[in-house]
Amino acid sequence: MLGTVAGALLLTLLTALLAAWNMSEGVRQIMLGLLIIALLLAYARERRS
């Protein structure tokens, strides 16, 4: 559960930062998608070992 809360906070923080930097909505969605993919790959790698 702690990982879920940390992930939600990370996504919220990243969204707020990208909005503060005046990034377009498309760029924000791409960045969030890349972050989610990276976290899923890290999680899958961790589960294999």
DANORJO-V25595 format. One record per residue. N is the residue number from 1. OMEGA is omega in radians with two decimals (none if undefined). Layout:
# DANORJO-V25595
n & omega
N & OMEGA
N & OMEGA
This chain:
# DANORJO-V25595
n & omega
1 & 3.14
2 & 3.11
3 & 3.12
4 & 3.14
5 & 3.13
6 & 3.11
7 & 3.12
8 & 3.10
9 & 3.12
10 & 3.12
11 & 3.12
12 & 3.12
13 & 3.14
14 & 3.11
15 & 3.14
16 & 3.13
17 & 3.13
18 & 3.09
19 & 3.13
20 & 3.13
21 & 3.11
22 & 3.05
23 & 3.13
24 & -3.12
25 & 3.12
26 & 3.12
27 & 3.11
28 & -3.13
29 & 3.11
30 & -3.13
31 & 3.12
32 & 3.10
33 & 3.11
34 & 3.11
35 & 3.14
36 & 3.11
37 & 3.13
38 & 3.13
39 & 3.09
40 & 3.09
41 & 3.10
42 & 3.13
43 & -3.14
44 & 3.12
45 & 3.13
46 & -3.11
47 & -3.14
48 & -3.07
49 & none
